């Protein structure tokens, strides 16, 4: 069986572009996609795919960084697929099977580059945040809570007010962490 795996780092990005590109080139039996960071391989659809594949199957990705951006985890995953007899084809490498001996060498190099790119992005982000914080002109406001999180925080405050719950109990009952609730309270 042939499986496509596509991934974007955020929900705002369009994962369907990867899916279409690969589906137009390959005979595919099933498509898996995640819209979450590549810093770890623990992703819902990726986990389902890992559990599903058997010897003779093939996983097709657009580029190696779609599997992940952690060299050790990517190499470990590929080694597991080799042991299980599963091919991994990377389209932008000319459809190379990275479970072959030459493919493993290319894969290890590219996985290290993907890890480096992620670390560089985080370094640049930290520099930008530090600059904005030091500017002290109100430019940096930090990560904003989603509407869903705000609603959960308001529910927690309602439980505290009406039901006399502790903050910890109210946060848990509302499905948020106590730290999230405290951040919300601090902003109010």
Secondary structure, 3 states (H helix, E strand, C coil): CEEEEEEECCCCCCCHHHHHHHHHHCCCCEEEEEECCCCCCCCHHHHHHHHHCCCCCEEEECCHHHCCCCHHHHHHHHHHHHHHCCEEEEHHHCCEECCCHHHHHHHHHHHHHHHHHHHHHHHHHHHHHHHHHHHCCCCCCCCCCCHHHHHHHHHHHHHHHHHCCCHHHHHHHHCCCHHHHHHHHHHC
